[in-house]
Amino acid sequence: MLVRRRALIREARRLSPHAPDYTAAYHYMGWTRRREAGAIDDQLNKHVADRLRDEAAIAKETRKAREERQLRKPGKPNKGAGKNAGGDG
């Protein structure tokens, strides 16, 4: 655990020495993993990057789905519906 903590601190300070970002701490500390306890630094960094990328993709798809639901709500005009939507303009 100490080696993982050291890797986390080193990576956070490498990216931003004056304001280290520890948002990936749970990945570095292995709290999301069950096996793979003996990962080396490169493998650990790759794992954390993969997890963060996956989480970002999920958040993006969730946001897109929420926006699409909001556009489909009855009573709200679509973005494409303009003045000539009825064809008599």
PDB file of N, CA, C and O in Angstrom:
ATOM      1  N   MET A   1       0.824  -1.189   0.000  1.00  0.00           N
ATOM      2  CA  MET A   1       0.000   0.000   0.000  1.00  0.00           C
ATOM      3  C   MET A   1       0.873   1.260   0.000  1.00  0.00           C
ATOM      4  O   MET A   1       0.517   2.271  -0.604  1.00  0.00           O
ATOM      5  N   LEU A   2       2.007   1.186   0.678  1.00  0.00           N
ATOM      6  CA  LEU A   2       2.899   2.348   0.709  1.00  0.00           C
ATOM      7  C   LEU A   2       3.470   2.655  -0.671  1.00  0.00           C
ATOM      8  O   LEU A   2       3.613   3.818  -1.049  1.00  0.00           O
ATOM      9  N   VAL A   3       3.793   1.610  -1.413  1.00  0.00           N
ATOM     10  CA  VAL A   3       4.339   1.809  -2.761  1.00  0.00           C
ATOM     11  C   VAL A   3       3.274   2.443  -3.655  1.00  0.00           C
ATOM     12  O   VAL A   3       3.576   3.336  -4.446  1.00  0.00           O
ATOM     13  N   ARG A   4       2.044   1.986  -3.531  1.00  0.00           N
ATOM     14  CA  ARG A   4       0.964   2.567  -4.323  1.00  0.00           C
ATOM     15  C   ARG A   4       0.734   4.024  -3.940  1.00  0.00           C
ATOM     16  O   ARG A   4       0.542   4.876  -4.807  1.00  0.00           O
ATOM     17  N   ARG A   5       0.754   4.306  -2.649  1.00  0.00           N
ATOM     18  CA  ARG A   5       0.556   5.681  -2.185  1.00  0.00           C
ATOM     19  C   ARG A   5       1.668   6.591  -2.725  1.00  0.00           C
ATOM     20  O   ARG A   5       1.414   7.719  -3.147  1.00  0.00           O
ATOM     21  N   ARG A   6       2.892   6.082  -2.704  1.00  0.00           N
ATOM     22  CA  ARG A   6       4.019   6.839  -3.233  1.00  0.00           C
ATOM     23  C   ARG A   6       3.843   7.104  -4.725  1.00  0.00           C
ATOM     24  O   ARG A   6       4.124   8.205  -5.197  1.00  0.00           O
ATOM     25  N   ALA A   7       3.375   6.090  -5.474  1.00  0.00           N
ATOM     26  CA  ALA A   7       3.136   6.253  -6.910  1.00  0.00           C
ATOM     27  C   ALA A   7       2.047   7.293  -7.156  1.00  0.00           C
ATOM     28  O   ALA A   7       2.153   8.101  -8.078  1.00  0.00           O
ATOM     29  N   LEU A   8       1.015   7.273  -6.343  1.00  0.00           N
ATOM     30  CA  LEU A   8      -0.067   8.255  -6.458  1.00  0.00           C
ATOM     31  C   LEU A   8       0.454   9.673  -6.234  1.00  0.00           C
ATOM     32  O   LEU A   8       0.179  10.571  -7.029  1.00  0.00           O
ATOM     33  N   ILE A   9       1.196   9.869  -5.165  1.00  0.00           N
ATOM     34  CA  ILE A   9       1.729  11.192  -4.846  1.00  0.00           C
ATOM     35  C   ILE A   9       2.683  11.670  -5.942  1.00  0.00           C
ATOM     36  O   ILE A   9       2.627  12.825  -6.362  1.00  0.00           O
ATOM     37  N   ARG A  10       3.549  10.784  -6.395  1.00  0.00           N
ATOM     38  CA  ARG A  10       4.516  11.148  -7.437  1.00  0.00           C
ATOM     39  C   ARG A  10       3.798  11.562  -8.721  1.00  0.00           C
ATOM     40  O   ARG A  10       4.165  12.564  -9.336  1.00  0.00           O
ATOM     41  N   GLU A  11       2.789  10.809  -9.128  1.00  0.00           N
ATOM     42  CA  GLU A  11       2.071  11.117 -10.359  1.00  0.00           C
ATOM     43  C   GLU A  11       1.251  12.402 -10.221  1.00  0.00           C
ATOM     44  O   GLU A  11       1.215  13.209 -11.150  1.00  0.00           O
ATOM     45  N   ALA A  12       0.601  12.601  -9.089  1.00  0.00           N
ATOM     46  CA  ALA A  12      -0.198  13.814  -8.873  1.00  0.00           C
ATOM     47  C   ALA A  12       0.687  15.055  -8.899  1.00  0.00           C
ATOM     48  O   ALA A  12       0.300  16.084  -9.452  1.00  0.00           O
ATOM     49  N   ARG A  13       1.855  14.963  -8.313  1.00  0.00           N
ATOM     50  CA  ARG A  13       2.766  16.112  -8.286  1.00  0.00           C
ATOM     51  C   ARG A  13       3.470  16.314  -9.625  1.00  0.00           C
ATOM     52  O   ARG A  13       3.834  17.438  -9.971  1.00  0.00           O
ATOM     53  N   ARG A  14       3.662  15.236 -10.376  1.00  0.00           N
ATOM     54  CA  ARG A  14       4.275  15.356 -11.693  1.00  0.00           C
ATOM     55  C   ARG A  14       3.359  16.152 -12.625  1.00  0.00           C
ATOM     56  O   ARG A  14       3.830  16.993 -13.391  1.00  0.00           O
ATOM     57  N   LEU A  15       2.063  15.890 -12.562  1.00  0.00           N
ATOM     58  CA  LEU A  15       1.118  16.563 -13.437  1.00  0.00           C
ATOM     59  C   LEU A  15       0.892  18.019 -13.037  1.00  0.00           C
ATOM     60  O   LEU A  15       0.728  18.882 -13.899  1.00  0.00           O
ATOM     61  N   SER A  16       0.883  18.295 -11.737  1.00  0.00           N
ATOM     62  CA  SER A  16       0.632  19.650 -11.260  1.00  0.00           C
ATOM     63  C   SER A  16       1.332  19.845  -9.925  1.00  0.00           C
ATOM     64  O   SER A  16       0.735  19.584  -8.881  1.00  0.00           O
ATOM     65  N   PRO A  17       2.579  20.296  -9.930  1.00  0.00           N
ATOM     66  CA  PRO A  17       3.360  20.392  -8.695  1.00  0.00           C
ATOM     67  C   PRO A  17       2.758  21.315  -7.630  1.00  0.00           C
ATOM     68  O   PRO A  17       2.880  21.043  -6.436  1.00  0.00           O
ATOM     69  N   HIS A  18       2.114  22.393  -8.053  1.00  0.00           N
ATOM     70  CA  HIS A  18       1.590  23.361  -7.085  1.00  0.00           C
ATOM     71  C   HIS A  18       0.177  23.035  -6.627  1.00  0.00           C
ATOM     72  O   HIS A  18      -0.261  23.522  -5.585  1.00  0.00           O
ATOM     73  N   ALA A  19      -0.544  22.216  -7.392  1.00  0.00           N
ATOM     74  CA  ALA A  19      -1.911  21.840  -7.033  1.00  0.00           C
ATOM     75  C   ALA A  19      -2.145  20.389  -7.438  1.00  0.00           C
ATOM     76  O   ALA A  19      -2.853  20.126  -8.410  1.00  0.00           O
ATOM     77  N   PRO A  20      -1.557  19.439  -6.701  1.00  0.00           N
ATOM     78  CA  PRO A  20      -1.694  18.029  -7.081  1.00  0.00           C
ATOM     79  C   PRO A  20      -3.152  17.572  -7.063  1.00  0.00           C
ATOM     80  O   PRO A  20      -3.937  17.972  -6.203  1.00  0.00           O
ATOM     81  N   ASP A  21      -3.492  16.722  -8.033  1.00  0.00           N
ATOM     82  CA  ASP A  21      -4.852  16.222  -8.182  1.00  0.00           C
ATOM     83  C   ASP A  21      -4.887  14.749  -7.769  1.00  0.00           C
ATOM     84  O   ASP A  21      -4.222  13.909  -8.376  1.00  0.00           O
ATOM     85  N   TYR A  22      -5.655  14.452  -6.749  1.00  0.00           N
ATOM     86  CA  TYR A  22      -5.731  13.090  -6.228  1.00  0.00           C
ATOM     87  C   TYR A  22      -7.057  12.414  -6.566  1.00  0.00           C
ATOM     88  O   TYR A  22      -7.486  11.514  -5.845  1.00  0.00           O
ATOM     89  N   THR A  23      -7.715  12.832  -7.654  1.00  0.00           N
ATOM     90  CA  THR A  23      -9.014  12.250  -7.983  1.00  0.00           C
ATOM     91  C   THR A  23      -8.918  10.783  -8.377  1.00  0.00           C
ATOM     92  O   THR A  23      -9.914  10.064  -8.297  1.00  0.00           O
ATOM     93  N   ALA A  24      -7.756  10.327  -8.796  1.00  0.00           N
ATOM     94  CA  ALA A  24      -7.595   8.929  -9.197  1.00  0.00           C
ATOM     95  C   ALA A  24      -7.070   8.062  -8.056  1.00  0.00           C
ATOM     96  O   ALA A  24      -6.615   6.944  -8.296  1.00  0.00           O
ATOM     97  N   ALA A  25      -7.125   8.552  -6.834  1.00  0.00           N
ATOM     98  CA  ALA A  25      -6.533   7.848  -5.703  1.00  0.00           C
ATOM     99  C   ALA A  25      -7.110   6.455  -5.503  1.00  0.00           C
ATOM    100  O   ALA A  25      -6.365   5.520  -5.211  1.00  0.00           O
ATOM    101  N   TYR A  26      -8.415   6.299  -5.654  1.00  0.00           N
ATOM    102  CA  TYR A  26      -9.008   4.985  -5.412  1.00  0.00           C
ATOM    103  C   TYR A  26      -8.543   3.958  -6.428  1.00  0.00           C
ATOM    104  O   TYR A  26      -8.501   2.766  -6.122  1.00  0.00           O
ATOM    105  N   HIS A  27      -8.189   4.402  -7.644  1.00  0.00           N
ATOM    106  CA  HIS A  27      -7.635   3.461  -8.618  1.00  0.00           C
ATOM    107  C   HIS A  27      -6.196   3.098  -8.255  1.00  0.00           C
ATOM    108  O   HIS A  27      -5.812   1.930  -8.301  1.00  0.00           O
ATOM    109  N   TYR A  28      -5.406   4.109  -7.894  1.00  0.00           N
ATOM    110  CA  TYR A  28      -4.017   3.854  -7.529  1.00  0.00           C
ATOM    111  C   TYR A  28      -3.914   2.955  -6.299  1.00  0.00           C
ATOM    112  O   TYR A  28      -3.046   2.084  -6.233  1.00  0.00           O
ATOM    113  N   MET A  29      -4.785   3.165  -5.339  1.00  0.00           N
ATOM    114  CA  MET A  29      -4.707   2.394  -4.100  1.00  0.00           C
ATOM    115  C   MET A  29      -5.264   0.985  -4.258  1.00  0.00           C
ATOM    116  O   MET A  29      -5.122   0.157  -3.358  1.00  0.00           O
ATOM    117  N   GLY A  30      -5.899   0.706  -5.399  1.00  0.00           N
ATOM    118  CA  GLY A  30      -6.382  -0.645  -5.647  1.00  0.00           C
ATOM    119  C   GLY A  30      -7.740  -0.931  -5.043  1.00  0.00           C
ATOM    120  O   GLY A  30      -8.146  -2.089  -4.947  1.00  0.00           O
ATOM    121  N   TRP A  31      -8.437   0.097  -4.640  1.00  0.00           N
ATOM    122  CA  TRP A  31      -9.744  -0.124  -4.017  1.00  0.00           C
ATOM    123  C   TRP A  31     -10.784  -0.590  -5.017  1.00  0.00           C
ATOM    124  O   TRP A  31     -11.840  -1.080  -4.618  1.00  0.00           O
ATOM    125  N   THR A  32     -10.513  -0.449  -6.312  1.00  0.00           N
ATOM    126  CA  THR A  32     -11.447  -0.908  -7.333  1.00  0.00           C
ATOM    127  C   THR A  32     -10.995  -2.238  -7.942  1.00  0.00           C
ATOM    128  O   THR A  32     -11.672  -2.787  -8.812  1.00  0.00           O
ATOM    129  N   ARG A  33      -9.864  -2.748  -7.489  1.00  0.00           N
ATOM    130  CA  ARG A  33      -9.335  -4.002  -8.034  1.00  0.00           C
ATOM    131  C   ARG A  33      -9.421  -5.107  -7.005  1.00  0.00           C
ATOM    132  O   ARG A  33      -9.346  -4.851  -5.803  1.00  0.00           O
ATOM    133  N   ARG A  34      -9.579  -6.336  -7.471  1.00  0.00           N
ATOM    134  CA  ARG A  34      -9.626  -7.476  -6.562  1.00  0.00           C
ATOM    135  C   ARG A  34      -8.317  -8.259  -6.592  1.00  0.00           C
ATOM    136  O   ARG A  34      -7.818  -8.694  -5.554  1.00  0.00           O
ATOM    137  N   ARG A  35      -7.781  -8.430  -7.764  1.00  0.00           N
ATOM    138  CA  ARG A  35      -6.511  -9.155  -7.909  1.00  0.00           C
ATOM    139  C   ARG A  35      -5.439  -8.159  -8.313  1.00  0.00           C
ATOM    140  O   ARG A  35      -5.531  -6.991  -7.935  1.00  0.00           O
ATOM    141  N   GLU A  36      -4.455  -8.560  -9.045  1.00  0.00           N
ATOM    142  CA  GLU A  36      -3.398  -7.688  -9.566  1.00  0.00           C
ATOM    143  C   GLU A  36      -2.681  -6.894  -8.484  1.00  0.00           C
ATOM    144  O   GLU A  36      -2.311  -5.745  -8.728  1.00  0.00           O
ATOM    145  N   ALA A  37      -2.475  -7.445  -7.322  1.00  0.00           N
ATOM    146  CA  ALA A  37      -1.884  -6.702  -6.205  1.00  0.00           C
ATOM    147  C   ALA A  37      -0.434  -6.301  -6.466  1.00  0.00           C
ATOM    148  O   ALA A  37       0.032  -5.320  -5.887  1.00  0.00           O
ATOM    149  N   GLY A  38       0.289  -7.019  -7.310  1.00  0.00           N
ATOM    150  CA  GLY A  38       1.697  -6.720  -7.501  1.00  0.00           C
ATOM    151  C   GLY A  38       2.005  -5.951  -8.762  1.00  0.00           C
ATOM    152  O   GLY A  38       3.042  -6.195  -9.380  1.00  0.00           O
ATOM    153  N   ALA A  39       1.158  -5.043  -9.168  1.00  0.00           N
ATOM    154  CA  ALA A  39       1.359  -4.295 -10.409  1.00  0.00           C
ATOM    155  C   ALA A  39       2.565  -3.368 -10.284  1.00  0.00           C
ATOM    156  O   ALA A  39       2.800  -2.771  -9.234  1.00  0.00           O
ATOM    157  N   ILE A  40       3.324  -3.259 -11.374  1.00  0.00           N
ATOM    158  CA  ILE A  40       4.441  -2.321 -11.380  1.00  0.00           C
ATOM    159  C   ILE A  40       3.929  -0.954 -11.817  1.00  0.00           C
ATOM    160  O   ILE A  40       2.786  -0.835 -12.259  1.00  0.00           O
ATOM    161  N   ASP A  41       4.755   0.071 -11.700  1.00  0.00           N
ATOM    162  CA  ASP A  41       4.326   1.441 -11.966  1.00  0.00           C
ATOM    163  C   ASP A  41       3.693   1.618 -13.337  1.00  0.00           C
ATOM    164  O   ASP A  41       2.624   2.219 -13.433  1.00  0.00           O
ATOM    165  N   ASP A  42       4.309   1.119 -14.394  1.00  0.00           N
ATOM    166  CA  ASP A  42       3.764   1.301 -15.737  1.00  0.00           C
ATOM    167  C   ASP A  42       2.399   0.636 -15.868  1.00  0.00           C
ATOM    168  O   ASP A  42       1.472   1.207 -16.444  1.00  0.00           O
ATOM    169  N   GLN A  43       2.284  -0.554 -15.337  1.00  0.00           N
ATOM    170  CA  GLN A  43       0.996  -1.246 -15.398  1.00  0.00           C
ATOM    171  C   GLN A  43      -0.053  -0.513 -14.558  1.00  0.00           C
ATOM    172  O   GLN A  43      -1.213  -0.412 -14.959  1.00  0.00           O
ATOM    173  N   LEU A  44       0.345  -0.018 -13.426  1.00  0.00           N
ATOM    174  CA  LEU A  44      -0.572   0.715 -12.560  1.00  0.00           C
ATOM    175  C   LEU A  44      -1.023   2.009 -13.234  1.00  0.00           C
ATOM    176  O   LEU A  44      -2.208   2.343 -13.202  1.00  0.00           O
ATOM    177  N   ASN A  45      -0.104   2.728 -13.833  1.00  0.00           N
ATOM    178  CA  ASN A  45      -0.458   3.951 -14.542  1.00  0.00           C
ATOM    179  C   ASN A  45      -1.408   3.668 -15.698  1.00  0.00           C
ATOM    180  O   ASN A  45      -2.351   4.426 -15.926  1.00  0.00           O
ATOM    181  N   LYS A  46      -1.166   2.584 -16.428  1.00  0.00           N
ATOM    182  CA  LYS A  46      -2.052   2.206 -17.535  1.00  0.00           C
ATOM    183  C   LYS A  46      -3.430   1.850 -17.010  1.00  0.00           C
ATOM    184  O   LYS A  46      -4.438   2.250 -17.593  1.00  0.00           O
ATOM    185  N   HIS A  47      -3.487   1.107 -15.921  1.00  0.00           N
ATOM    186  CA  HIS A  47      -4.772   0.726 -15.336  1.00  0.00           C
ATOM    187  C   HIS A  47      -5.570   1.964 -14.920  1.00  0.00           C
ATOM    188  O   HIS A  47      -6.761   2.068 -15.212  1.00  0.00           O
ATOM    189  N   VAL A  48      -4.915   2.887 -14.245  1.00  0.00           N
ATOM    190  CA  VAL A  48      -5.592   4.107 -13.784  1.00  0.00           C
ATOM    191  C   VAL A  48      -6.083   4.913 -14.987  1.00  0.00           C
ATOM    192  O   VAL A  48      -7.212   5.404 -14.978  1.00  0.00           O
ATOM    193  N   ALA A  49      -5.261   5.053 -16.007  1.00  0.00           N
ATOM    194  CA  ALA A  49      -5.666   5.800 -17.199  1.00  0.00           C
ATOM    195  C   ALA A  49      -6.864   5.137 -17.876  1.00  0.00           C
ATOM    196  O   ALA A  49      -7.792   5.818 -18.313  1.00  0.00           O
ATOM    197  N   ASP A  50      -6.839   3.817 -17.959  1.00  0.00           N
ATOM    198  CA  ASP A  50      -7.962   3.091 -18.560  1.00  0.00           C
ATOM    199  C   ASP A  50      -9.244   3.300 -17.766  1.00  0.00           C
ATOM    200  O   ASP A  50     -10.300   3.553 -18.346  1.00  0.00           O
ATOM    201  N   ARG A  51      -9.157   3.198 -16.456  1.00  0.00           N
ATOM    202  CA  ARG A  51     -10.342   3.398 -15.606  1.00  0.00           C
ATOM    203  C   ARG A  51     -10.890   4.812 -15.735  1.00  0.00           C
ATOM    204  O   ARG A  51     -12.102   4.997 -15.848  1.00  0.00           O
ATOM    205  N   LEU A  52     -10.021   5.804 -15.719  1.00  0.00           N
ATOM    206  CA  LEU A  52     -10.474   7.188 -15.838  1.00  0.00           C
ATOM    207  C   LEU A  52     -11.102   7.444 -17.209  1.00  0.00           C
ATOM    208  O   LEU A  52     -12.094   8.164 -17.316  1.00  0.00           O
ATOM    209  N   ARG A  53     -10.522   6.853 -18.255  1.00  0.00           N
ATOM    210  CA  ARG A  53     -11.085   6.987 -19.597  1.00  0.00           C
ATOM    211  C   ARG A  53     -12.473   6.348 -19.663  1.00  0.00           C
ATOM    212  O   ARG A  53     -13.395   6.918 -20.247  1.00  0.00           O
ATOM    213  N   ASP A  54     -12.620   5.160 -19.061  1.00  0.00           N
ATOM    214  CA  ASP A  54     -13.915   4.489 -19.044  1.00  0.00           C
ATOM    215  C   ASP A  54     -14.955   5.313 -18.288  1.00  0.00           C
ATOM    216  O   ASP A  54     -16.093   5.442 -18.739  1.00  0.00           O
ATOM    217  N   GLU A  55     -14.569   5.867 -17.144  1.00  0.00           N
ATOM    218  CA  GLU A  55     -15.498   6.690 -16.364  1.00  0.00           C
ATOM    219  C   GLU A  55     -15.909   7.944 -17.139  1.00  0.00           C
ATOM    220  O   GLU A  55     -17.067   8.355 -17.084  1.00  0.00           O
ATOM    221  N   ALA A  56     -14.966   8.550 -17.856  1.00  0.00           N
ATOM    222  CA  ALA A  56     -15.281   9.738 -18.649  1.00  0.00           C
ATOM    223  C   ALA A  56     -16.246   9.389 -19.780  1.00  0.00           C
ATOM    224  O   ALA A  56     -17.161  10.157 -20.078  1.00  0.00           O
ATOM    225  N   ALA A  57     -16.044   8.232 -20.408  1.00  0.00           N
ATOM    226  CA  ALA A  57     -16.935   7.809 -21.491  1.00  0.00           C
ATOM    227  C   ALA A  57     -18.343   7.556 -20.963  1.00  0.00           C
ATOM    228  O   ALA A  57     -19.322   7.913 -21.618  1.00  0.00           O
ATOM    229  N   ILE A  58     -18.453   6.947 -19.791  1.00  0.00           N
ATOM    230  CA  ILE A  58     -19.760   6.696 -19.188  1.00  0.00           C
ATOM    231  C   ILE A  58     -20.445   8.013 -18.852  1.00  0.00           C
ATOM    232  O   ILE A  58     -21.636   8.181 -19.113  1.00  0.00           O
ATOM    233  N   ALA A  59     -19.701   8.941 -18.277  1.00  0.00           N
ATOM    234  CA  ALA A  59     -20.271  10.247 -17.931  1.00  0.00           C
ATOM    235  C   ALA A  59     -20.738  10.980 -19.187  1.00  0.00           C
ATOM    236  O   ALA A  59     -21.782  11.633 -19.174  1.00  0.00           O
ATOM    237  N   LYS A  60     -19.972  10.874 -20.265  1.00  0.00           N
ATOM    238  CA  LYS A  60     -20.341  11.532 -21.517  1.00  0.00           C
ATOM    239  C   LYS A  60     -21.633  10.950 -22.081  1.00  0.00           C
ATOM    240  O   LYS A  60     -22.520  11.695 -22.498  1.00  0.00           O
ATOM    241  N   GLU A  61     -21.741   9.625 -22.095  1.00  0.00           N
ATOM    242  CA  GLU A  61     -22.947   8.991 -22.614  1.00  0.00           C
ATOM    243  C   GLU A  61     -24.160   9.299 -21.742  1.00  0.00           C
ATOM    244  O   GLU A  61     -25.264   9.478 -22.256  1.00  0.00           O
ATOM    245  N   THR A  62     -23.961   9.361 -20.429  1.00  0.00           N
ATOM    246  CA  THR A  62     -25.050   9.714 -19.520  1.00  0.00           C
ATOM    247  C   THR A  62     -25.539  11.126 -19.800  1.00  0.00           C
ATOM    248  O   THR A  62     -26.744  11.372 -19.849  1.00  0.00           O
ATOM    249  N   ARG A  63     -24.607  12.052 -19.982  1.00  0.00           N
ATOM    250  CA  ARG A  63     -24.963  13.429 -20.281  1.00  0.00           C
ATOM    251  C   ARG A  63     -25.707  13.532 -21.601  1.00  0.00           C
ATOM    252  O   ARG A  63     -26.702  14.251 -21.695  1.00  0.00           O
ATOM    253  N   LYS A  64     -25.237  12.820 -22.625  1.00  0.00           N
ATOM    254  CA  LYS A  64     -25.895  12.853 -23.920  1.00  0.00           C
ATOM    255  C   LYS A  64     -27.309  12.294 -23.830  1.00  0.00           C
ATOM    256  O   LYS A  64     -28.231  12.846 -24.431  1.00  0.00           O
ATOM    257  N   ALA A  65     -27.492  11.209 -23.089  1.00  0.00           N
ATOM    258  CA  ALA A  65     -28.822  10.615 -22.930  1.00  0.00           C
ATOM    259  C   ALA A  65     -29.758  11.570 -22.196  1.00  0.00           C
ATOM    260  O   ALA A  65     -30.927  11.699 -22.558  1.00  0.00           O
ATOM    261  N   ARG A  66     -29.245  12.239 -21.164  1.00  0.00           N
ATOM    262  CA  ARG A  66     -30.059  13.203 -20.414  1.00  0.00           C
ATOM    263  C   ARG A  66     -30.480  14.362 -21.313  1.00  0.00           C
ATOM    264  O   ARG A  66     -31.634  14.790 -21.268  1.00  0.00           O
ATOM    265  N   GLU A  67     -29.565  14.870 -22.121  1.00  0.00           N
ATOM    266  CA  GLU A  67     -29.894  15.969 -23.032  1.00  0.00           C
ATOM    267  C   GLU A  67     -30.925  15.532 -24.064  1.00  0.00           C
ATOM    268  O   GLU A  67     -31.827  16.297 -24.407  1.00  0.00           O
ATOM    269  N   GLU A  68     -30.794  14.308 -24.558  1.00  0.00           N
ATOM    270  CA  GLU A  68     -31.745  13.801 -25.542  1.00  0.00           C
ATOM    271  C   GLU A  68     -33.138  13.654 -24.932  1.00  0.00           C
ATOM    272  O   GLU A  68     -34.133  13.975 -25.581  1.00  0.00           O
ATOM    273  N   ARG A  69     -33.218  13.175 -23.699  1.00  0.00           N
ATOM    274  CA  ARG A  69     -34.516  13.058 -23.018  1.00  0.00           C
ATOM    275  C   ARG A  69     -35.159  14.431 -22.837  1.00  0.00           C
ATOM    276  O   ARG A  69     -36.370  14.583 -22.998  1.00  0.00           O
ATOM    277  N   GLN A  70     -34.346  15.422 -22.503  1.00  0.00           N
ATOM    278  CA  GLN A  70     -34.872  16.777 -22.317  1.00  0.00           C
ATOM    279  C   GLN A  70     -35.412  17.346 -23.627  1.00  0.00           C
ATOM    280  O   GLN A  70     -36.417  18.057 -23.625  1.00  0.00           O
ATOM    281  N   LEU A  71     -34.760  17.041 -24.734  1.00  0.00           N
ATOM    282  CA  LEU A  71     -35.222  17.521 -26.029  1.00  0.00           C
ATOM    283  C   LEU A  71     -36.518  16.846 -26.456  1.00  0.00           C
ATOM    284  O   LEU A  71     -37.302  17.436 -27.199  1.00  0.00           O
ATOM    285  N   ARG A  72     -36.754  15.634 -26.006  1.00  0.00           N
ATOM    286  CA  ARG A  72     -37.945  14.883 -26.405  1.00  0.00           C
ATOM    287  C   ARG A  72     -39.148  15.132 -25.500  1.00  0.00           C
ATOM    288  O   ARG A  72     -40.228  14.603 -25.761  1.00  0.00           O
ATOM    289  N   LYS A  73     -38.986  15.918 -24.456  1.00  0.00           N
ATOM    290  CA  LYS A  73     -40.112  16.192 -23.559  1.00  0.00           C
ATOM    291  C   LYS A  73     -41.216  16.901 -24.321  1.00  0.00           C
ATOM    292  O   LYS A  73     -40.940  17.810 -25.104  1.00  0.00           O
ATOM    293  N   PRO A  74     -42.489  16.491 -24.100  1.00  0.00           N
ATOM    294  CA  PRO A  74     -43.591  17.165 -24.789  1.00  0.00           C
ATOM    295  C   PRO A  74     -43.722  18.613 -24.321  1.00  0.00           C
ATOM    296  O   PRO A  74     -43.464  18.938 -23.162  1.00  0.00           O
ATOM    297  N   GLY A  75     -44.129  19.466 -25.251  1.00  0.00           N
ATOM    298  CA  GLY A  75     -44.305  20.867 -24.915  1.00  0.00           C
ATOM    299  C   GLY A  75     -43.083  21.712 -25.207  1.00  0.00           C
ATOM    300  O   GLY A  75     -43.179  22.938 -25.251  1.00  0.00           O
ATOM    301  N   LYS A  76     -41.945  21.087 -25.407  1.00  0.00           N
ATOM    302  CA  LYS A  76     -40.730  21.820 -25.737  1.00  0.00           C
ATOM    303  C   LYS A  76     -40.477  21.683 -27.234  1.00  0.00           C
ATOM    304  O   LYS A  76     -40.442  20.566 -27.751  1.00  0.00           O
ATOM    305  N   PRO A  77     -40.300  22.797 -27.938  1.00  0.00           N
ATOM    306  CA  PRO A  77     -39.988  22.700 -29.370  1.00  0.00           C
ATOM    307  C   PRO A  77     -38.571  22.172 -29.574  1.00  0.00           C
ATOM    308  O   PRO A  77     -37.674  22.421 -28.768  1.00  0.00           O
ATOM    309  N   ASN A  78     -38.393  21.442 -30.664  1.00  0.00           N
ATOM    310  CA  ASN A  78     -37.056  20.954 -31.010  1.00  0.00           C
ATOM    311  C   ASN A  78     -36.192  22.107 -31.475  1.00  0.00           C
ATOM    312  O   ASN A  78     -36.708  23.140 -31.901  1.00  0.00           O
ATOM    313  N   LYS A  79     -34.915  21.943 -31.399  1.00  0.00           N
ATOM    314  CA  LYS A  79     -33.987  22.994 -31.828  1.00  0.00           C
ATOM    315  C   LYS A  79     -34.171  23.301 -33.313  1.00  0.00           C
ATOM    316  O   LYS A  79     -34.021  24.451 -33.726  1.00  0.00           O
ATOM    317  N   GLY A  80     -34.492  22.296 -34.115  1.00  0.00           N
ATOM    318  CA  GLY A  80     -34.624  22.464 -35.555  1.00  0.00           C
ATOM    319  C   GLY A  80     -35.939  23.091 -35.972  1.00  0.00           C
ATOM    320  O   GLY A  80     -36.073  23.504 -37.124  1.00  0.00           O
ATOM    321  N   ALA A  81     -36.915  23.178 -35.082  1.00  0.00           N
ATOM    322  CA  ALA A  81     -38.224  23.735 -35.431  1.00  0.00           C
ATOM    323  C   ALA A  81     -38.137  25.253 -35.455  1.00  0.00           C
ATOM    324  O   ALA A  81     -37.984  25.894 -34.415  1.00  0.00           O
ATOM    325  N   GLY A  82     -38.234  25.811 -36.629  1.00  0.00           N
ATOM    326  CA  GLY A  82     -38.135  27.265 -36.769  1.00  0.00           C
ATOM    327  C   GLY A  82     -39.482  27.870 -37.112  1.00  0.00           C
ATOM    328  O   GLY A  82     -40.524  27.250 -36.901  1.00  0.00           O
ATOM    329  N   LYS A  83     -39.456  29.089 -37.646  1.00  0.00           N
ATOM    330  CA  LYS A  83     -40.681  29.809 -37.993  1.00  0.00           C
ATOM    331  C   LYS A  83     -41.447  29.116 -39.120  1.00  0.00           C
ATOM    332  O   LYS A  83     -42.677  29.149 -39.151  1.00  0.00           O
ATOM    333  N   ASN A  84     -40.722  28.493 -40.040  1.00  0.00           N
ATOM    334  CA  ASN A  84     -41.360  27.875 -41.201  1.00  0.00           C
ATOM    335  C   ASN A  84     -41.563  26.383 -41.012  1.00  0.00           C
ATOM    336  O   ASN A  84     -41.534  25.642 -41.995  1.00  0.00           O
ATOM    337  N   ALA A  85     -41.760  25.930 -39.831  1.00  0.00           N
ATOM    338  CA  ALA A  85     -41.907  24.501 -39.587  1.00  0.00           C
ATOM    339  C   ALA A  85     -43.183  23.965 -40.211  1.00  0.00           C
ATOM    340  O   ALA A  85     -43.229  22.794 -40.590  1.00  0.00           O
ATOM    341  N   GLY A  86     -44.231  24.794 -40.330  1.00  0.00           N
ATOM    342  CA  GLY A  86     -45.474  24.349 -40.920  1.00  0.00           C
ATOM    343  C   GLY A  86     -45.463  24.360 -42.439  1.00  0.00           C
ATOM    344  O   GLY A  86     -46.360  23.791 -43.062  1.00  0.00           O
ATOM    345  N   GLY A  87     -44.486  24.984 -43.038  1.00  0.00           N
ATOM    346  CA  GLY A  87     -44.352  25.008 -44.486  1.00  0.00           C
ATOM    347  C   GLY A  87     -45.112  26.156 -45.140  1.00  0.00           C
ATOM    348  O   GLY A  87     -45.157  26.237 -46.368  1.00  0.00           O
ATOM    349  N   ASP A  88     -45.710  27.045 -44.352  1.00  0.00           N
ATOM    350  CA  ASP A  88     -46.464  28.139 -44.950  1.00  0.00           C
ATOM    351  C   ASP A  88     -45.740  29.473 -44.794  1.00  0.00           C
ATOM    352  O   ASP A  88     -46.374  30.480 -44.478  1.00  0.00           O
ATOM    353  N   GLY A  89     -44.468  29.500 -45.001  1.00  0.00           N
ATOM    354  CA  GLY A  89     -43.750  30.720 -44.742  1.00  0.00           C
ATOM    355  C   GLY A  89     -43.196  31.323 -45.923  1.00  0.00           C
ATOM    356  O   GLY A  89     -42.558  32.372 -45.839  1.00  0.00           O
TER     357      GLY A  89
END
